[in-house]
Amino acid sequence: MDKHLSHPIFNLLAECADKLGVDAYVIGGFVRDIFLGRESKDIDIVTIGKGIELAELVHQRLGSEAHLSVFKTFGTAQVKIDDLEIEFVGARKESYNRESRKPIVEDGTLSDDQNRRDFTINALAIGLSKTNFGQLLDPFGGVKDIENKVIRTPLQPDITYSDDPLRMMRAIRFSSQLGFKIDAESFDAISKNKERIKIVSKERITDELNKIVLSPIPSIGFKLLSDTGILEIIFPEMMKLHGVETQQGKSHKDNFYHTLEVLDNVAAKSTNLWLRWAAILHDIAKPATKRFEADHGWTFHGHEDKGARMVPKIFEALRLPLNEKMKYVQKLVLLHLRPIVLAKTEITDSAVRRVLFEAGDDIEDLMALCEADITTKNPFKVKRYLQNFELVRQRLKELEEKDKLRNWQPPVSGEEIMSLFNLPPSRKVGDLKNALKDAILDGIIANDREQALRFLQDKAKE
């Protein structure tokens, strides 16, 4: 393993550890990523005692360019230099109270420290002392699990997940990120302990959930969350999309699996977390709006409007930000059918202007979501939809260049309308503003101040 410790920092770590007379090891994610062929800038160092002292000596040797943070309460320290973050901690053993995922911590051996790790692939260690520099310590077969693409716990999984239930989310997250399979015994233990997730803070759960959403194929993680029963607990609104109902021989599609297809389609094109959340929530109100009509079969009228109204409550429940990110998702959920309607019907300039006006700078993301929403297995339909969307894109571009409607503001403001017609703030002012907006969007007048003033004079006379 010596070639993987070629960075000068490792020789310095080894020299400082020898000077203090402590055994030190690189452990966890950095070692795992060596075998995955991934570069890592986060280095975890575990020592048999004197973790903070080792950090202080390394910081001293690195000089003023390095930054040291010491957390005495937790017995840990961190040294940052250039793009490296090095965490130092003394080897520990842990025991747990059933009502909390916060462990009772005692000093321990390297073996104790490896035992407490969540997965075998994260329990790998490399020696940094003179006697074992570059030597791999793999007591649980973590390298073999990486080769076989398996997520497994070092100890009995029932204990591992019950002790710290967040590890259940982490197992699913690693499976989704790496494309690894969760070991059968581990999967059963997650299903058995699913209710324990309730003792974990919403913030920690959502942090792992966002990493699943950002994984290369997010549906892997969501299917596992569903199959283990965790999704029902942490995100019940999404589980309600599950299932197919049939009446009079007519069935609707399973909106849960449709949503996952849309999410994967978006993920293949964009790493934007919030665009991916828009994909997750675009049909979230379908269960609430589902109706069976004898003439039309299953309908979901108004699901885009109700879905947009559900977004703030879902964001609040999941501790997602209630700021412009939430408003962005809300907007895309509300508008996600508009380009689809345009693509299915004759494209009018008025309809295109309205989409441009309402989507603003998010028009490209809205179009990406709509294209991702095409999940039909009929290749002829897919081809036709994509061709129609290309026509919509072309028309959007032409009208945007001509009318400059993206993030458009009316050429005459509400304050000016009040001044022109000597009106107080009132419904009349709002009616005139809306009439002006509609006239421009419908192409009755150009997006021009003089034409707008003439239009308002005529409208005021009416």
C-alpha positions as a Markdown table, in Angstrom:
| # | Residue | x | y | z |
|---|---|---|---|---|
| 1 | Met | 0.0 | 0.0 | 0.0 |
| 2 | Asp | 3.1 | 2.3 | 0.2 |
| 3 | Lys | 2.4 | 3.8 | -3.3 |
| 4 | His | -1.0 | 5.1 | -2.0 |
| 5 | Leu | 0.8 | 6.9 | 0.8 |
| 6 | Ser | 3.1 | 8.8 | -1.5 |
| 7 | His | 1.8 | 12.3 | -0.5 |
| 8 | Pro | 4.5 | 13.9 | 1.8 |
| 9 | Ile | 1.8 | 14.3 | 4.5 |
| 10 | Phe | 2.0 | 10.6 | 5.3 |
| 11 | Asn | 5.7 | 10.6 | 6.0 |
| 12 | Leu | 5.2 | 13.6 | 8.2 |
| 13 | Leu | 2.3 | 11.9 | 10.1 |
| 14 | Ala | 4.5 | 8.8 | 10.6 |
| 15 | Glu | 7.5 | 10.9 | 11.9 |
| 16 | Cys | 5.3 | 12.7 | 14.3 |
| 17 | Ala | 3.6 | 9.5 | 15.5 |
| 18 | Asp | 7.0 | 7.9 | 16.1 |
| 19 | Lys | 8.3 | 11.0 | 18.0 |
| 20 | Leu | 5.3 | 10.8 | 20.3 |
| 21 | Gly | 5.6 | 7.0 | 20.6 |
| 22 | Val | 2.0 | 6.3 | 19.4 |
| 23 | Asp | 0.6 | 3.9 | 16.9 |
| 24 | Ala | -1.3 | 5.7 | 14.2 |
| 25 | Tyr | -3.4 | 4.4 | 11.3 |
| 26 | Val | -5.2 | 5.9 | 8.2 |
| 27 | Ile | -8.7 | 4.5 | 8.5 |
| 28 | Gly | -12.1 | 4.6 | 6.9 |
| 29 | Gly | -13.2 | 6.4 | 3.7 |
| 30 | Phe | -9.7 | 7.3 | 2.4 |
| 31 | Val | -8.6 | 3.7 | 2.5 |
| 32 | Arg | -11.9 | 2.5 | 1.0 |
| 33 | Asp | -11.5 | 5.0 | -1.9 |
| 34 | Ile | -8.1 | 3.7 | -2.7 |
| 35 | Phe | -9.7 | 0.4 | -3.6 |
| 36 | Leu | -12.6 | 2.1 | -5.4 |
| 37 | Gly | -10.1 | 4.1 | -7.5 |
| 38 | Arg | -11.5 | 7.4 | -6.2 |
| 39 | Glu | -9.4 | 10.4 | -5.1 |
| 40 | Ser | -10.1 | 11.5 | -1.5 |
| 41 | Lys | -9.0 | 14.7 | 0.2 |
| 42 | Asp | -10.4 | 13.7 | 3.6 |
| 43 | Ile | -8.0 | 11.7 | 5.7 |
| 44 | Asp | -9.1 | 10.1 | 9.0 |
| 45 | Ile | -6.2 | 9.2 | 11.4 |
| 46 | Val | -6.9 | 7.0 | 14.4 |
| 47 | Thr | -4.3 | 6.7 | 17.2 |
| 48 | Ile | -3.9 | 4.5 | 20.2 |
| 49 | Gly | -4.0 | 7.5 | 22.6 |
| 50 | Lys | -2.7 | 11.1 | 22.1 |
| 51 | Gly | -4.8 | 11.9 | 19.1 |
| 52 | Ile | -5.0 | 15.6 | 19.9 |
| 53 | Glu | -1.2 | 15.7 | 20.7 |
| 54 | Leu | -0.4 | 14.2 | 17.4 |
| 55 | Ala | -2.6 | 16.8 | 15.6 |
| 56 | Glu | -0.9 | 19.6 | 17.5 |
| 57 | Leu | 2.6 | 18.3 | 16.6 |
| 58 | Val | 1.6 | 17.8 | 12.9 |
| 59 | His | 0.2 | 21.4 | 12.8 |
| 60 | Gln | 3.4 | 22.7 | 14.4 |
| 61 | Arg | 5.6 | 20.9 | 11.8 |
| 62 | Leu | 3.4 | 22.2 | 8.9 |
| 63 | Gly | 3.8 | 25.8 | 10.0 |
| 64 | Ser | 1.6 | 28.8 | 9.5 |
| 65 | Glu | -0.1 | 27.6 | 6.3 |
| 66 | Ala | -1.9 | 24.9 | 8.2 |
| 67 | His | -5.0 | 25.5 | 10.4 |
| 68 | Leu | -5.7 | 23.5 | 13.6 |
| 69 | Ser | -9.1 | 23.0 | 15.3 |
| 70 | Val | -9.3 | 21.1 | 18.6 |
| 71 | Phe | -12.5 | 19.6 | 20.0 |
| 72 | Lys | -11.5 | 18.6 | 23.5 |
| 73 | Thr | -15.0 | 17.5 | 24.5 |
| 74 | Phe | -15.0 | 14.9 | 21.8 |
| 75 | Gly | -11.3 | 14.1 | 22.0 |
| 76 | Thr | -10.8 | 15.0 | 18.3 |
| 77 | Ala | -8.8 | 17.5 | 16.3 |
| 78 | Gln | -8.6 | 18.6 | 12.7 |
| 79 | Val | -5.7 | 20.0 | 10.6 |
| 80 | Lys | -6.4 | 21.7 | 7.2 |
| 81 | Ile | -3.7 | 22.4 | 4.7 |
| 82 | Asp | -4.2 | 23.2 | 1.1 |
| 83 | Asp | -7.1 | 21.0 | -0.1 |
| 84 | Leu | -6.5 | 18.3 | 2.6 |
| 85 | Glu | -8.6 | 17.8 | 5.7 |
| 86 | Ile | -7.0 | 15.5 | 8.3 |
| 87 | Glu | -9.1 | 14.3 | 11.3 |
| 88 | Phe | -7.4 | 12.9 | 14.4 |
| 89 | Val | -9.1 | 10.8 | 17.0 |
| 90 | Gly | -8.0 | 8.3 | 19.6 |
| 91 | Ala | -9.1 | 4.7 | 19.1 |
| 92 | Arg | -12.5 | 4.2 | 20.9 |
| 93 | Lys | -15.0 | 1.5 | 21.9 |
| 94 | Glu | -18.6 | 2.4 | 22.2 |
| 95 | Ser | -21.7 | 1.3 | 24.0 |
| 96 | Tyr | -25.3 | 2.5 | 23.4 |
| 97 | Asn | -28.4 | 3.5 | 25.4 |
| 98 | Arg | -31.5 | 2.2 | 23.6 |
| 99 | Glu | -33.2 | 5.6 | 23.5 |
| 100 | Ser | -30.3 | 7.4 | 21.9 |
| 101 | Arg | -27.9 | 7.0 | 19.0 |
| 102 | Lys | -25.2 | 8.9 | 21.1 |
| 103 | Pro | -22.7 | 6.4 | 22.3 |
| 104 | Ile | -20.9 | 6.1 | 25.6 |
| 105 | Val | -17.3 | 6.3 | 24.5 |
| 106 | Glu | -14.2 | 4.8 | 26.2 |
| 107 | Asp | -10.6 | 4.6 | 25.1 |
| 108 | Gly | -9.9 | 1.4 | 23.1 |
| 109 | Thr | -7.7 | -0.6 | 20.8 |
| 110 | Leu | -7.5 | -0.5 | 17.0 |
| 111 | Ser | -9.6 | -3.6 | 17.0 |
| 112 | Asp | -12.3 | -1.9 | 19.2 |
| 113 | Asp | -12.3 | 1.0 | 16.8 |
| 114 | Gln | -12.7 | -1.2 | 13.7 |
| 115 | Asn | -15.5 | -3.1 | 15.4 |
| 116 | Arg | -17.5 | 0.1 | 15.9 |
| 117 | Arg | -17.3 | 1.1 | 12.2 |
| 118 | Asp | -20.6 | 0.9 | 10.3 |
| 119 | Phe | -19.5 | -1.3 | 7.3 |
| 120 | Thr | -16.6 | -3.6 | 6.5 |
| 121 | Ile | -15.6 | -1.3 | 3.6 |
| 122 | Asn | -15.2 | 1.5 | 6.1 |
| 123 | Ala | -13.2 | -0.5 | 8.6 |
| 124 | Leu | -10.0 | -0.8 | 6.5 |
| 125 | Ala | -6.9 | 0.6 | 8.1 |
| 126 | Ile | -3.3 | 1.2 | 6.9 |
| 127 | Gly | -0.4 | 1.4 | 9.4 |
| 128 | Leu | 1.7 | 4.6 | 9.7 |
| 129 | Ser | 4.3 | 3.5 | 12.2 |
| 130 | Lys | 7.9 | 2.5 | 11.4 |
| 131 | Thr | 7.1 | -1.2 | 12.0 |
| 132 | Asn | 3.9 | -1.3 | 9.9 |
| 133 | Phe | 4.0 | 1.7 | 7.5 |
| 134 | Gly | 1.8 | 0.9 | 4.4 |
| 135 | Gln | 0.5 | -2.4 | 5.9 |
| 136 | Leu | -3.2 | -3.0 | 5.3 |
| 137 | Leu | -5.3 | -4.2 | 8.3 |
| 138 | Asp | -8.6 | -5.7 | 7.0 |
| 139 | Pro | -10.1 | -7.9 | 9.8 |
| 140 | Phe | -13.6 | -8.2 | 8.3 |
| 141 | Gly | -12.8 | -8.8 | 4.6 |
| 142 | Gly | -13.6 | -5.3 | 3.5 |
| 143 | Val | -11.5 | -5.5 | 0.3 |
| 144 | Lys | -13.3 | -8.7 | -0.8 |
| 145 | Asp | -16.7 | -6.9 | -0.1 |
| 146 | Ile | -15.5 | -4.0 | -2.4 |
| 147 | Glu | -14.6 | -6.5 | -5.1 |
| 148 | Asn | -18.0 | -8.3 | -4.7 |
| 149 | Lys | -19.8 | -4.9 | -4.4 |
| 150 | Val | -21.5 | -5.8 | -1.1 |
| 151 | Ile | -22.5 | -3.6 | 1.9 |
| 152 | Arg | -22.0 | -5.6 | 5.1 |
| 153 | Thr | -21.5 | -4.7 | 8.8 |
| 154 | Pro | -18.4 | -5.7 | 10.8 |
| 155 | Leu | -20.5 | -7.1 | 13.6 |
| 156 | Gln | -24.0 | -8.6 | 13.9 |
| 157 | Pro | -26.1 | -6.3 | 11.7 |
| 158 | Asp | -29.1 | -6.3 | 14.1 |
| 159 | Ile | -26.8 | -4.8 | 16.8 |
| 160 | Thr | -25.1 | -2.3 | 14.4 |
| 161 | Tyr | -28.4 | -0.9 | 13.2 |
| 162 | Ser | -30.2 | -0.9 | 16.5 |
| 163 | Asp | -27.3 | 0.9 | 18.2 |
| 164 | Asp | -27.1 | 3.7 | 15.6 |
| 165 | Pro | -30.2 | 3.6 | 13.3 |
| 166 | Leu | -28.7 | 6.3 | 11.0 |
| 167 | Arg | -26.5 | 3.5 | 9.7 |
| 168 | Met | -29.6 | 2.1 | 8.0 |
| 169 | Met | -29.8 | 5.3 | 5.9 |
| 170 | Arg | -26.0 | 5.2 | 5.3 |
| 171 | Ala | -26.2 | 1.6 | 4.1 |
| 172 | Ile | -28.9 | 2.5 | 1.5 |
| 173 | Arg | -27.0 | 5.7 | 0.6 |
| 174 | Phe | -23.7 | 3.7 | -0.1 |
| 175 | Ser | -25.7 | 1.1 | -2.1 |
| 176 | Ser | -27.2 | 3.9 | -4.2 |
| 177 | Gln | -23.9 | 5.9 | -4.6 |
| 178 | Leu | -21.7 | 2.9 | -5.4 |
| 179 | Gly | -24.1 | 0.5 | -7.0 |
| 180 | Phe | -23.4 | -2.1 | -4.3 |
| 181 | Lys | -25.8 | -4.7 | -3.0 |
| 182 | Ile | -26.8 | -4.7 | 0.7 |
| 183 | Asp | -26.0 | -8.1 | 2.2 |
| 184 | Ala | -29.2 | -10.2 | 2.8 |
| 185 | Glu | -28.7 | -10.4 | 6.6 |
| 186 | Ser | -28.1 | -6.7 | 6.7 |
| 187 | Phe | -31.2 | -6.0 | 4.6 |
| 188 | Asp | -33.4 | -8.1 | 6.9 |
| 189 | Ala | -31.9 | -6.3 | 10.0 |
| 190 | Ile | -32.7 | -2.9 | 8.4 |
| 191 | Ser | -36.3 | -4.0 | 7.8 |
| 192 | Lys | -36.6 | -5.3 | 11.4 |
| 193 | Asn | -35.1 | -2.1 | 13.0 |
| 194 | Lys | -36.9 | 0.4 | 10.7 |
| 195 | Glu | -38.9 | 2.0 | 13.5 |
| 196 | Arg | -35.6 | 2.9 | 15.2 |
| 197 | Ile | -35.1 | 5.5 | 12.6 |
| 198 | Lys | -37.5 | 7.7 | 14.6 |
| 199 | Ile | -34.9 | 8.4 | 17.2 |
| 200 | Val | -32.6 | 10.1 | 14.5 |
| 201 | Ser | -33.0 | 13.8 | 13.9 |
| 202 | Lys | -34.8 | 14.9 | 10.8 |
| 203 | Glu | -31.8 | 16.9 | 9.7 |
| 204 | Arg | -29.5 | 13.8 | 9.8 |
| 205 | Ile | -32.0 | 11.7 | 7.9 |
| 206 | Thr | -32.5 | 14.4 | 5.2 |
| 207 | Asp | -28.7 | 14.8 | 4.9 |
| 208 | Glu | -28.5 | 11.1 | 3.9 |
| 209 | Leu | -31.6 | 11.4 | 1.8 |
| 210 | Asn | -30.1 | 14.2 | -0.2 |
| 211 | Lys | -27.0 | 12.1 | -0.8 |
| 212 | Ile | -29.3 | 9.4 | -2.2 |
| 213 | Val | -31.1 | 11.9 | -4.4 |
| 214 | Leu | -27.7 | 13.1 | -5.7 |
| 215 | Ser | -26.4 | 9.5 | -6.4 |
| 216 | Pro | -25.9 | 8.4 | -10.0 |
| 217 | Ile | -29.1 | 6.3 | -10.2 |
| 218 | Pro | -31.2 | 7.6 | -7.3 |
| 219 | Ser | -34.0 | 5.0 | -7.8 |
| 220 | Ile | -31.7 | 2.4 | -6.4 |
| 221 | Gly | -31.8 | 4.1 | -3.0 |
| 222 | Phe | -35.5 | 4.9 | -3.1 |
| 223 | Lys | -36.5 | 1.3 | -3.9 |
| 224 | Leu | -34.4 | 0.1 | -1.0 |
| 225 | Leu | -36.0 | 2.8 | 1.3 |
| 226 | Ser | -39.4 | 1.5 | 0.1 |
| 227 | Asp | -38.6 | -2.2 | 0.3 |
| 228 | Thr | -37.2 | -1.9 | 3.9 |
| 229 | Gly | -40.2 | 0.1 | 5.1 |
| 230 | Ile | -38.1 | 3.2 | 6.0 |
| 231 | Leu | -39.7 | 5.5 | 3.3 |
| 232 | Glu | -43.1 | 5.1 | 4.8 |
| 233 | Ile | -41.8 | 6.5 | 8.1 |
| 234 | Ile | -39.6 | 9.3 | 6.8 |
| 235 | Phe | -41.5 | 10.4 | 3.6 |
| 236 | Pro | -45.0 | 9.0 | 3.7 |
| 237 | Glu | -46.3 | 11.3 | 0.9 |
| 238 | Met | -44.0 | 9.5 | -1.6 |
| 239 | Met | -45.1 | 6.1 | -0.5 |
| 240 | Lys | -48.7 | 7.1 | -1.2 |
| 241 | Leu | -47.7 | 7.2 | -4.9 |
| 242 | His | -47.2 | 3.4 | -4.7 |
| 243 | Gly | -49.8 | 1.0 | -6.2 |
| 244 | Val | -52.2 | 0.5 | -9.1 |
| 245 | Glu | -55.9 | 0.6 | -9.0 |
| 246 | Thr | -58.2 | -0.9 | -11.6 |
| 247 | Gln | -61.9 | -0.1 | -12.3 |
| 248 | Gln | -64.0 | -1.3 | -15.2 |
| 249 | Gly | -60.9 | -2.9 | -16.7 |
| 250 | Lys | -59.0 | 0.4 | -16.7 |
| 251 | Ser | -55.8 | 0.8 | -14.6 |
| 252 | His | -53.5 | 3.8 | -14.0 |
| 253 | Lys | -49.8 | 3.5 | -13.9 |
| 254 | Asp | -47.9 | 3.1 | -10.7 |
| 255 | Asn | -46.9 | 6.7 | -10.0 |
| 256 | Phe | -44.2 | 5.7 | -7.5 |
| 257 | Tyr | -42.2 | 3.8 | -10.2 |
| 258 | His | -43.0 | 6.5 | -12.8 |
| 259 | Thr | -41.6 | 9.2 | -10.4 |
| 260 | Leu | -38.4 | 7.1 | -10.0 |
| 261 | Glu | -38.0 | 6.9 | -13.8 |
| 262 | Val | -38.4 | 10.7 | -14.1 |
| 263 | Leu | -35.9 | 11.2 | -11.3 |
| 264 | Asp | -33.4 | 8.9 | -13.0 |
| 265 | Asn | -34.0 | 10.7 | -16.3 |
| 266 | Val | -33.2 | 14.0 | -14.7 |
| 267 | Ala | -30.2 | 12.6 | -12.9 |
| 268 | Ala | -28.8 | 11.4 | -16.2 |
| 269 | Lys | -28.8 | 15.0 | -17.4 |
| 270 | Ser | -28.2 | 17.2 | -14.3 |
| 271 | Thr | -26.6 | 17.2 | -10.9 |
| 272 | Asn | -28.9 | 20.0 | -9.7 |
| 273 | Leu | -30.3 | 18.7 | -6.3 |
| 274 | Trp | -33.4 | 20.9 | -6.5 |
| 275 | Leu | -34.3 | 19.9 | -10.1 |
| 276 | Arg | -34.1 | 16.3 | -8.8 |
| 277 | Trp | -36.4 | 17.3 | -6.0 |
| 278 | Ala | -38.8 | 18.8 | -8.5 |
| 279 | Ala | -38.8 | 15.4 | -10.3 |
| 280 | Ile | -39.6 | 13.6 | -7.0 |
| 281 | Leu | -42.5 | 16.0 | -6.2 |
| 282 | His | -43.9 | 16.7 | -9.7 |
| 283 | Asp | -46.7 | 14.1 | -9.3 |
| 284 | Ile | -46.9 | 14.1 | -5.4 |
| 285 | Ala | -50.6 | 15.2 | -5.4 |
| 286 | Lys | -51.8 | 12.5 | -7.8 |
| 287 | Pro | -53.1 | 10.3 | -4.9 |
| 288 | Ala | -55.1 | 13.2 | -3.5 |
| 289 | Thr | -56.6 | 14.2 | -7.0 |
| 290 | Lys | -57.2 | 10.7 | -8.4 |
| 291 | Arg | -60.7 | 10.1 | -9.7 |
| 292 | Phe | -62.3 | 7.5 | -11.9 |
| 293 | Glu | -64.6 | 8.9 | -14.6 |
| 294 | Ala | -66.6 | 6.4 | -16.7 |
| 295 | Asp | -65.9 | 8.3 | -20.0 |
| 296 | His | -62.3 | 9.1 | -19.4 |
| 297 | Gly | -60.9 | 6.5 | -17.0 |
| 298 | Trp | -58.5 | 7.7 | -14.3 |
| 299 | Thr | -57.9 | 11.4 | -14.0 |
| 300 | Phe | -55.7 | 13.5 | -11.8 |
| 301 | His | -57.1 | 17.0 | -12.5 |
| 302 | Gly | -55.3 | 19.9 | -10.8 |
| 303 | His | -52.5 | 17.7 | -9.4 |
| 304 | Glu | -49.9 | 20.2 | -10.5 |
| 305 | Asp | -51.6 | 23.0 | -8.5 |
| 306 | Lys | -52.3 | 20.9 | -5.4 |
| 307 | Gly | -48.7 | 19.5 | -5.6 |
| 308 | Ala | -47.2 | 23.0 | -5.7 |
| 309 | Arg | -49.2 | 23.8 | -2.5 |
| 310 | Met | -47.9 | 20.6 | -0.8 |
| 311 | Val | -44.3 | 21.5 | -1.4 |
| 312 | Pro | -43.8 | 23.9 | 1.5 |
| 313 | Lys | -45.2 | 21.4 | 4.0 |
| 314 | Ile | -43.1 | 18.6 | 2.7 |
| 315 | Phe | -40.0 | 20.8 | 2.8 |
| 316 | Glu | -40.8 | 21.9 | 6.3 |
| 317 | Ala | -41.3 | 18.2 | 7.5 |
| 318 | Leu | -38.0 | 17.1 | 5.9 |
| 319 | Arg | -36.1 | 20.2 | 7.2 |
| 320 | Leu | -35.3 | 21.2 | 3.7 |
| 321 | Pro | -34.7 | 25.0 | 3.2 |
| 322 | Leu | -37.8 | 27.2 | 3.1 |
| 323 | Asn | -36.2 | 29.7 | 0.8 |
| 324 | Glu | -35.7 | 30.3 | -2.9 |
| 325 | Lys | -34.8 | 26.6 | -3.4 |
| 326 | Met | -38.3 | 25.6 | -2.1 |
| 327 | Lys | -39.9 | 28.3 | -4.4 |
| 328 | Tyr | -37.9 | 27.0 | -7.4 |
| 329 | Val | -39.2 | 23.4 | -6.7 |
| 330 | Gln | -42.7 | 24.8 | -6.2 |
| 331 | Lys | -42.6 | 26.7 | -9.5 |
| 332 | Leu | -41.5 | 23.6 | -11.5 |
| 333 | Val | -44.1 | 21.4 | -9.9 |
| 334 | Leu | -46.8 | 24.0 | -10.7 |
| 335 | Leu | -45.7 | 24.4 | -14.3 |
| 336 | His | -44.6 | 20.9 | -15.2 |
| 337 | Leu | -47.6 | 20.2 | -17.4 |
| 338 | Arg | -47.4 | 23.5 | -19.5 |
| 339 | Pro | -44.8 | 22.5 | -22.0 |
| 340 | Ile | -46.4 | 19.0 | -22.3 |
| 341 | Val | -49.7 | 20.6 | -23.3 |
| 342 | Leu | -47.8 | 22.8 | -25.7 |
| 343 | Ala | -46.1 | 19.8 | -27.2 |
| 344 | Lys | -49.5 | 18.0 | -27.7 |
| 345 | Thr | -51.4 | 20.8 | -29.3 |
| 346 | Glu | -50.9 | 23.5 | -31.9 |
| 347 | Ile | -48.3 | 25.9 | -30.5 |
| 348 | Thr | -49.7 | 29.4 | -30.1 |
| 349 | Asp | -47.5 | 32.4 | -29.4 |
| 350 | Ser | -49.7 | 33.4 | -26.5 |
| 351 | Ala | -49.3 | 30.1 | -24.7 |
| 352 | Val | -45.5 | 30.1 | -25.3 |
| 353 | Arg | -45.2 | 33.7 | -24.0 |
| 354 | Arg | -47.1 | 32.8 | -20.8 |
| 355 | Val | -44.8 | 29.8 | -20.1 |
| 356 | Leu | -41.8 | 32.1 | -20.7 |
| 357 | Phe | -43.2 | 34.8 | -18.4 |
| 358 | Glu | -44.0 | 32.3 | -15.6 |
| 359 | Ala | -40.9 | 30.2 | -15.8 |
| 360 | Gly | -38.4 | 33.1 | -16.1 |
| 361 | Asp | -34.8 | 32.0 | -15.9 |
| 362 | Asp | -35.9 | 28.4 | -14.9 |
| 363 | Ile | -37.4 | 27.7 | -18.4 |
| 364 | Glu | -34.5 | 25.4 | -19.4 |
| 365 | Asp | -34.9 | 23.4 | -16.2 |
| 366 | Leu | -38.7 | 23.2 | -16.7 |
| 367 | Met | -38.1 | 21.8 | -20.2 |
| 368 | Ala | -35.6 | 19.3 | -18.9 |
| 369 | Leu | -38.2 | 18.1 | -16.3 |
| 370 | Cys | -40.8 | 17.8 | -19.0 |
| 371 | Glu | -38.6 | 15.8 | -21.3 |
| 372 | Ala | -37.7 | 13.5 | -18.3 |
| 373 | Asp | -41.4 | 13.0 | -17.7 |
| 374 | Ile | -41.7 | 11.0 | -20.9 |
| 375 | Thr | -41.6 | 7.5 | -19.6 |
| 376 | Thr | -43.7 | 5.7 | -22.2 |
| 377 | Lys | -42.2 | 2.4 | -23.5 |
| 378 | Asn | -43.6 | 3.2 | -27.0 |
| 379 | Pro | -40.5 | 4.4 | -29.0 |
| 380 | Phe | -42.8 | 6.1 | -31.6 |
| 381 | Lys | -44.5 | 8.1 | -28.9 |
| 382 | Val | -41.1 | 9.0 | -27.4 |
| 383 | Lys | -39.8 | 10.2 | -30.8 |
| 384 | Arg | -42.9 | 12.2 | -31.4 |
| 385 | Tyr | -42.9 | 13.9 | -28.0 |
| 386 | Leu | -39.2 | 14.8 | -28.3 |
| 387 | Gln | -39.7 | 16.3 | -31.8 |
| 388 | Asn | -42.6 | 18.3 | -30.4 |
| 389 | Phe | -40.6 | 19.5 | -27.5 |
| 390 | Glu | -37.9 | 20.6 | -29.9 |
| 391 | Leu | -40.5 | 22.7 | -31.7 |
| 392 | Val | -41.5 | 24.2 | -28.4 |
| 393 | Arg | -37.9 | 25.0 | -27.5 |
| 394 | Gln | -37.4 | 26.6 | -31.0 |
| 395 | Arg | -40.6 | 28.8 | -30.5 |
| 396 | Leu | -39.4 | 29.7 | -27.0 |
| 397 | Lys | -36.1 | 30.9 | -28.3 |
| 398 | Glu | -37.7 | 32.9 | -31.2 |
| 399 | Leu | -40.2 | 34.7 | -28.9 |
| 400 | Glu | -37.6 | 35.3 | -26.2 |
| 401 | Glu | -35.4 | 37.0 | -28.7 |
| 402 | Lys | -38.3 | 39.0 | -30.1 |
| 403 | Asp | -40.3 | 39.9 | -26.9 |
| 404 | Lys | -37.7 | 39.7 | -24.1 |
| 405 | Leu | -40.3 | 38.2 | -21.7 |
| 406 | Arg | -37.9 | 36.2 | -19.5 |
| 407 | Asn | -38.2 | 37.7 | -15.9 |
| 408 | Trp | -40.4 | 40.4 | -17.6 |
| 409 | Gln | -41.7 | 43.4 | -15.7 |
| 410 | Pro | -44.6 | 45.4 | -17.2 |
| 411 | Pro | -43.4 | 48.6 | -19.0 |
| 412 | Val | -45.8 | 50.6 | -16.8 |
| 413 | Ser | -45.7 | 49.9 | -13.0 |
| 414 | Gly | -48.6 | 49.8 | -10.6 |
| 415 | Glu | -47.3 | 53.1 | -9.0 |
| 416 | Glu | -47.4 | 54.8 | -12.4 |
| 417 | Ile | -50.9 | 53.6 | -13.1 |
| 418 | Met | -52.0 | 55.1 | -9.7 |
| 419 | Ser | -50.3 | 58.4 | -10.6 |
| 420 | Leu | -51.7 | 58.5 | -14.3 |
| 421 | Phe | -55.3 | 57.9 | -13.3 |
| 422 | Asn | -55.2 | 59.5 | -9.8 |
| 423 | Leu | -56.2 | 56.1 | -8.2 |
| 424 | Pro | -55.5 | 54.9 | -4.6 |
| 425 | Pro | -54.2 | 51.4 | -4.1 |
| 426 | Ser | -57.2 | 49.3 | -5.2 |
| 427 | Arg | -58.6 | 46.5 | -7.2 |
| 428 | Lys | -58.9 | 48.8 | -10.2 |
| 429 | Val | -55.1 | 49.2 | -10.3 |
| 430 | Gly | -54.7 | 45.4 | -10.2 |
| 431 | Asp | -57.3 | 45.0 | -13.0 |
| 432 | Leu | -55.4 | 47.5 | -15.2 |
| 433 | Lys | -52.1 | 45.8 | -14.5 |
| 434 | Asn | -53.5 | 42.3 | -15.3 |
| 435 | Ala | -55.2 | 43.6 | -18.5 |
| 436 | Leu | -51.8 | 45.1 | -19.6 |
| 437 | Lys | -50.0 | 41.9 | -18.8 |
| 438 | Asp | -52.6 | 39.8 | -20.8 |
| 439 | Ala | -52.5 | 42.2 | -23.7 |
| 440 | Ile | -48.7 | 41.8 | -24.0 |
| 441 | Leu | -48.7 | 38.1 | -23.5 |
| 442 | Asp | -51.5 | 37.5 | -26.0 |
| 443 | Gly | -49.7 | 39.6 | -28.6 |
| 444 | Ile | -52.4 | 42.3 | -28.8 |
| 445 | Ile | -49.7 | 45.0 | -28.2 |
| 446 | Ala | -45.9 | 44.8 | -28.2 |
| 447 | Asn | -43.8 | 44.8 | -25.0 |
| 448 | Asp | -43.3 | 48.6 | -25.5 |
| 449 | Arg | -43.9 | 51.5 | -23.1 |
| 450 | Glu | -45.7 | 53.8 | -25.6 |
| 451 | Gln | -48.1 | 51.1 | -26.7 |
| 452 | Ala | -48.7 | 50.1 | -23.1 |
| 453 | Leu | -49.6 | 53.7 | -22.1 |
| 454 | Arg | -52.0 | 54.0 | -25.1 |
| 455 | Phe | -53.6 | 50.6 | -24.2 |
| 456 | Leu | -54.1 | 51.7 | -20.5 |
| 457 | Gln | -55.7 | 55.0 | -21.6 |
| 458 | Asp | -58.2 | 53.1 | -23.8 |
| 459 | Lys | -58.8 | 50.5 | -21.0 |
| 460 | Ala | -59.3 | 53.3 | -18.4 |
| 461 | Lys | -62.0 | 54.8 | -20.6 |
| 462 | Glu | -63.9 | 51.5 | -20.6 |
